[in-house]
Amino acid sequence: MQRHASAVKAARQSVKKNERNRAARATFRSLIKKVREEAAKKYPSKEEAKKVLAPLLNETQKVLMKAASKNLIKKKTASRYVSRLSSLVN
């Protein structure tokens, strides 16, 4: 148990930060899974596949780079995810 007021406040803040970070991590992980699942599906034509996959990839890229900018994951890790997903989609 913390004794100082500053330690109590820091503990409160760390709990909030932990919840926020966990939610953000879950968001980008689920988006990555969604892109991989959609890429694994069979589409009748390439145009139809691009119509579905392009917006999903853009959204995932946006979320990953935002997570990297907030130091949730490393910048190069985010870039690696984006690179591998875009090569999978294309």
ROKOL-831675 format. One record per residue (C-alpha): x negated, y negated, z. Coordinates in steps of 0.25 Angstrom, whole numbers, plus 5000, padded with zeros to 4 digits. Layout:
// ROKOL-831675
XYZ...
This chain:
// ROKOL-831675
500050005000499549864996499349765007499049634999500149564992499349554979499149714980500649734981500949634970499849704961500449844964501849794960501249734947500549864944501849944945502549844935501349854926501250004926502750014922502649914911501349984905502050124906503250074899502350004888501550134887502750224885503250124874502050134866501950284868503350314864503250224852501950304848502750434849503850384841502950344830502350474830503650544830504250464818502950484810503050634812504550634806504750664792505250554783505850564769505050454764503850374768504650244767505650294777504550334786503850204786505150134788505250214801503850214806503350074802504150004812503950104823502450094821502449944821503149944834502250054840501049964836501549844842501849914855500449974855499749844852500549774863500149884873498649874869498749724871499249744885498149834888499149954890498250034880496949994873496949924860496250024853497150134858498350054853497650034839497350184839498850224841499250124831498250174821498650324823500150294822500050204809499250314803500250414807501350334801500650304788
